Amino acid sequence: MASIGLTLSVIVAAMTICVRIPLAESEAIGVCYGMLGDSLPAPANVIAMYRQYNIGKLRLYRPEAGALDALQGSGIEVMLGVANEDLVGISLVPEAAAEWINIHVKPYLPSVAFKYILAGNEVIPGENACYVAGAIKNLQDALTQDGINDILVSTGVPFSVLGNSYPSSAAAFADSVKEDMVAILQQLARVNAPLMVQVYPYFAYQNDPANVRLEYAQFTAPGPVVIDGDLPYQNLLDAMLDSLYVAMEREGFPSIRLVISETGWPNAGNAGFTSPSLALTYNSNFLDRVRAGTGTPRRPNVPYEGYVFAMFNENLKPAGIEQYWGIFYPNTIPVYPLF
């Protein structure tokens, strides 16, 4: 069994009482806060930037005490990740899930506005995929047993869980992940939690620019580019989301909604495909879709909820585009004027 980084001793934490400072109600924008850089601002300064730019939602990939401390009273909604290496133990030992909640969530309630907990990130496909559903169940049960009913547990999956994605109406999960995805969806349906998805039109365009038009990938097409039955698609992200909706319907889960836990466009690292201008165009148009409060052609009444990747360029990630997804440089200067 992989180490979960937790002892099973009982942790008693004093709950911090703090008044949340509300952000603008109309702001539904989220930004992922990655920390793989050696010159990033201190967490307190980063949270101040979220408030300065009216970014109402934050994704944190694993518990980080400095960030959680700074989030107290901010009113920023938080999506908090469970480290992938902790999933096996949390899945197999319910007490480990309860202890994770005791350590990383309860001490910050009610002053931190936790909205979601993610049981791992892109664990599927992979050797530990079979543990994700159990981790979701145990974490959600631990919250319920503590009377915490306003935090939902999910997991983050890549678009590659689909074996077929085009056209959207023919989409299906890959055979290699279907069993694990159905187990996860069963847990999400139990409490009406969404599935978190990482969707990147950038990669579709980069991999096949001859057939995936830039304007289709960047929300700038003047009219429908793809017609799937009676559904017109003017942008690729809508089509990608609807492919995931169809795959879930095919397995008997027509009511689970999707939350975009990551999307974005790199600002450098691949000449001809990346630039600050291209990143600005994609991300600003994505934010406009979120703010519009509308959904996809297949789910027009289910509004977008989404998180842009990422807050900063992170120089400790692998060389190439991985280092250049930031809206801001580490010195806090904007790479491009998104906000």
C-alpha atoms as one frame of an Amber mdcrd trajectory, in Angstrom:
protein
   0.000   0.000   0.000   1.295   3.465  -0.837   1.912   5.765   2.100  -0.860
   8.279   2.565   1.260  10.717   4.537  -1.163  10.603   7.476  -1.101   8.969
  10.879  -4.388   7.558  12.139  -4.272   9.437  15.414  -7.234  11.615  16.228
  -6.586  15.245  15.380  -8.575  17.812  17.314  -8.456  21.212  15.637  -9.864
  24.482  16.896 -12.228  26.000  14.347 -11.387  29.518  13.299 -14.308  31.918
  13.337 -13.997  34.568  10.690 -16.394  36.602   8.597 -16.095  35.974   4.868
 -15.680  39.055   2.739 -17.934  38.538  -0.298 -16.644  38.990  -3.813 -18.818
  40.302  -6.620 -21.699  37.871  -7.020 -21.481  37.975 -10.816 -17.882  36.767
 -10.872 -17.833  33.012 -11.534 -14.234  32.873 -12.670 -11.735  30.411 -11.261
  -7.963  30.257 -11.680  -5.692  27.335 -10.779  -2.949  28.172  -8.291   0.058
  26.000  -9.082   3.218  26.218  -7.016   5.915  24.578  -9.160   8.122  27.635
  -9.392  11.139  28.789  -7.396  10.366  32.510  -7.462   6.613  32.696  -6.903
   5.095  35.278  -4.554   4.276  34.307  -0.990   0.828  32.708  -0.651  -0.571
  35.725   1.202   0.450  37.952  -1.718  -1.100  35.528  -4.212  -4.447  35.522
  -2.405  -4.311  39.319  -2.357  -3.914  39.175  -6.152  -7.017  36.996  -6.469
  -8.970  39.620  -4.582  -7.373  42.494  -6.481  -8.417  40.994  -9.813 -11.816
  39.812  -8.529 -11.049  36.129  -9.175 -13.779  34.400  -7.212 -12.634  30.772
  -7.344  -9.285  29.098  -6.711  -8.027  25.590  -7.338  -5.316  24.370  -4.980
  -3.743  21.054  -6.009  -2.939  19.888  -2.509  -3.259  21.324   0.994  -0.769
  24.131   1.561  -0.965  25.759   4.958   0.231  29.186   3.848  -2.401  29.417
   1.131  -5.177  28.078   3.354  -4.256  30.531   6.097  -4.321  33.412   3.612
  -7.698  32.307   2.236  -9.421  32.752   5.585 -12.063  35.439   5.356 -11.354
  36.087   1.674 -14.686  34.869   0.329 -12.845  33.018  -2.460 -14.369  29.614
  -3.239 -11.785  26.850  -2.960 -11.363  23.597  -4.849  -8.904  21.642  -2.700
  -6.995  18.668  -4.082  -5.977  15.456  -2.377  -2.470  14.451  -3.449  -2.471
  11.427  -5.749  -0.120   9.548  -3.452  -2.661   9.763  -0.620  -5.520   8.149
  -2.532  -4.789   4.479  -1.918  -4.842   4.764   1.857  -7.863   7.069   1.871
  -9.723   4.632  -0.372  -8.929   1.572   1.737  -9.160   3.061   5.235 -12.194
   5.242   6.047 -10.411   6.555   9.140  -7.676   7.934   6.897 -10.271   9.905
   4.958 -11.715  11.253   8.214  -8.268  12.255   9.384  -7.522  14.047   6.108
 -10.681  16.093   6.637  -9.724  16.695  10.286  -6.296  18.006   9.308  -6.917
  19.910   6.093 -10.534  21.074   6.157 -12.102  21.349   9.608  -9.497  23.708
  11.111 -10.318  26.248   8.386 -14.109  26.145   8.653 -16.097  28.306   8.336
 -13.567  30.961   7.393 -12.390  29.251   4.170 -15.124  28.779   1.564 -14.402
  25.213   0.498 -16.673  24.198  -2.388 -15.075  21.048  -3.756 -12.520  18.454
  -2.733 -10.808  16.589  -5.571  -9.739  13.020  -4.851  -6.658  13.101  -7.051
  -5.835  14.683 -10.386  -5.672  12.734 -13.666  -5.274   9.418 -11.868  -7.318
   7.855 -14.662  -6.013   6.144 -16.676  -3.356   4.631 -14.446  -2.530   1.877
 -12.007  -4.317   3.600  -9.101  -7.487   4.407 -11.023  -9.408   1.680  -9.186
  -8.935   3.543  -5.878 -10.511   6.830  -6.914 -14.173   5.884  -6.410 -13.454
   4.541  -2.931 -11.558   7.685  -1.995 -14.461   9.853  -3.176 -16.900   7.792
  -1.101 -14.815   7.815   2.062 -14.083  11.542   1.899 -17.728  12.423   1.238
 -18.868  10.126   4.041 -16.358  11.717   6.422 -17.736  15.158   5.622 -21.321
  13.977   6.098 -20.518  12.343   9.425 -19.133  15.674  10.618 -22.285  17.486
   9.491 -20.484  19.216   6.611 -23.000  19.070   3.781 -21.963  21.949   1.528
 -18.658  20.502   0.225 -18.769  18.013  -2.647 -16.063  15.477  -3.464 -15.093
  14.624  -7.036 -11.944  13.918  -9.031 -10.196  15.547 -11.986 -10.085  13.526
 -15.214  -8.414  14.307 -18.553 -10.307  14.409 -21.832  -8.395  11.263 -22.809
 -10.816   9.137 -20.754 -12.816   9.132 -23.991 -12.000   6.409 -26.469 -14.047
   8.185 -29.126 -14.892  11.881 -29.016 -15.930  12.842 -32.568 -18.608  13.503
 -33.392 -19.890  14.295 -29.928 -23.017  12.206 -30.468 -20.854   9.080 -30.923
 -18.612   9.648 -27.892 -17.826   6.866 -25.436 -15.376   6.167 -22.643 -12.301
   4.146 -23.564 -12.708   0.481 -22.719  -9.611   0.653 -20.506 -11.221   3.196
 -18.149 -14.925   2.410 -18.430 -15.178   0.287 -15.279 -13.378   2.888 -13.158
 -15.340   5.778 -14.662 -18.667   4.061 -13.968 -17.625   3.461 -10.345 -16.728
   7.141 -10.008 -19.955   8.310 -11.623 -21.947   6.111  -9.254 -20.373   7.912
  -6.309 -20.956  11.345  -7.844 -24.594  10.541  -8.605 -25.116   9.465  -4.990
 -24.674  13.061  -3.759 -25.305  14.999  -6.983 -21.660  16.026  -7.326 -20.159
  17.121 -10.672 -17.381  15.433 -12.597 -14.285  17.616 -12.938 -12.690  17.615
 -16.379  -9.472  18.971 -17.902 -10.313  20.154 -21.433  -7.764  21.834 -23.712
  -8.731  22.793 -27.276  -5.115  23.950 -27.597  -3.866  20.369 -27.818  -6.436
  19.412 -30.457  -5.321  22.377 -32.560  -1.616  21.749 -32.007  -1.913  18.069
 -32.898  -3.993  18.555 -36.053  -3.933  22.160 -37.302  -4.888  21.064 -40.804
  -8.292  19.874 -39.604  -8.871  21.804 -36.366  -9.243  25.453 -37.271  -7.707
  28.011 -34.945 -10.903  30.056 -34.857 -12.839  26.933 -33.825 -10.371  26.288
 -30.994 -10.369  29.928 -29.842 -14.119  30.765 -29.849 -13.661  33.181 -32.767
 -15.486  31.346 -35.571 -18.214  33.598 -37.027 -20.696  30.730 -37.254 -21.101
  26.980 -36.728 -18.089  24.928 -37.814 -19.450  21.456 -37.029 -23.046  20.251
 -37.304 -23.734  17.092 -35.291 -27.267  15.969 -36.044 -29.335  19.041 -35.270
 -26.752  20.580 -32.926 -24.446  23.332 -34.280 -20.991  23.813 -32.770 -19.260
  27.166 -33.077 -16.393  26.330 -30.722 -14.428  23.209 -29.902 -14.800  23.427
 -26.125 -18.579  23.036 -26.408 -18.081  19.964 -28.551 -15.571  18.456 -26.126
 -17.902  18.943 -23.175 -20.830  17.467 -25.049 -18.699  14.436 -25.920 -18.222
  13.869 -22.207 -21.948  14.357 -21.553 -22.768  11.753 -24.212 -20.255   9.284
 -22.764 -21.871   9.660 -19.335 -25.358   9.264 -20.815 -24.218   6.102 -22.548
 -23.323   4.610 -19.155 -26.621   5.640 -17.579 -25.678   8.963 -15.968 -27.612
  11.672 -17.839 -27.863  14.092 -14.918 -24.269  14.532 -13.770 -22.941  17.952
 -14.701 -19.405  18.854 -15.659 -17.108  21.446 -14.099 -14.063  22.511 -16.098
 -11.300  22.065 -13.540  -8.626  23.138 -16.039  -8.511  24.859 -19.398  -6.235
  27.434 -20.948  -3.694  28.251 -23.641   0.094  28.530 -23.214   1.697  31.918
 -23.782   5.031  30.586 -25.096   6.999  27.396 -25.675   5.774  26.275 -29.106
   6.423  28.767 -31.887   3.475  29.284 -34.192   0.989  27.808 -31.729   1.626
  29.842 -28.586   1.900  33.536 -27.747   0.508  35.974 -25.189  -1.973  37.142
 -27.825  -3.292  33.632 -28.505  -3.518  32.918 -24.780  -5.401  36.168 -24.204
  -7.859  35.432 -27.003  -8.664  31.934 -25.753  -8.890  32.747 -22.069 -10.849
  35.977 -22.478 -13.376  34.228 -24.710 -13.609  31.344 -22.262 -14.291  33.755
 -19.415 -16.977  35.418 -21.520 -18.632  31.998 -21.918 -18.550  31.469 -18.166
 -19.970  34.911 -17.463 -22.746  34.468 -20.027 -24.346  31.804 -17.839 -25.204
  29.541 -20.766 -24.249  25.963 -21.522 -23.369  23.754 -24.460 -25.646  22.872
 -27.396 -26.558  19.587 -25.694 -26.901  21.159 -22.237 -27.924  24.788 -22.949
 -29.386  25.318 -19.477 -26.338  24.042 -17.567 -24.011  27.060 -17.168 -20.278
  26.772 -17.553 -18.258  26.654 -14.354 -14.556  26.675 -14.961 -10.989  27.342
 -13.887  -8.253  28.813 -16.078  -4.860  27.172 -15.892  -2.876  28.846 -14.424
  -2.093  31.822 -12.221   1.682  31.889 -12.894   4.335  30.666 -15.277   6.027
  27.875 -13.290   9.694  27.265 -14.071  10.044  23.995 -12.152   7.692  22.190
 -14.512   9.094  20.275 -17.523  10.755  22.432 -20.176   8.586  23.648 -23.037
   4.972  24.754 -22.940   4.458  23.319 -19.440   6.295  26.331 -18.018   4.191
  28.931 -19.847   0.529  28.665 -18.915   0.539  31.614 -16.539  -1.642  34.693
 -16.638   1.067  36.372 -14.561   4.838  36.249 -14.381   6.223  35.283 -10.963
   6.966  38.981 -10.315   3.131  39.521 -10.447   3.255  41.490 -13.744   0.532
  40.244 -16.136   1.730  38.230 -19.119  -1.319  39.662 -20.897  -4.233  41.794
 -19.674  -6.881  39.156 -18.942  -8.376  40.961 -15.952
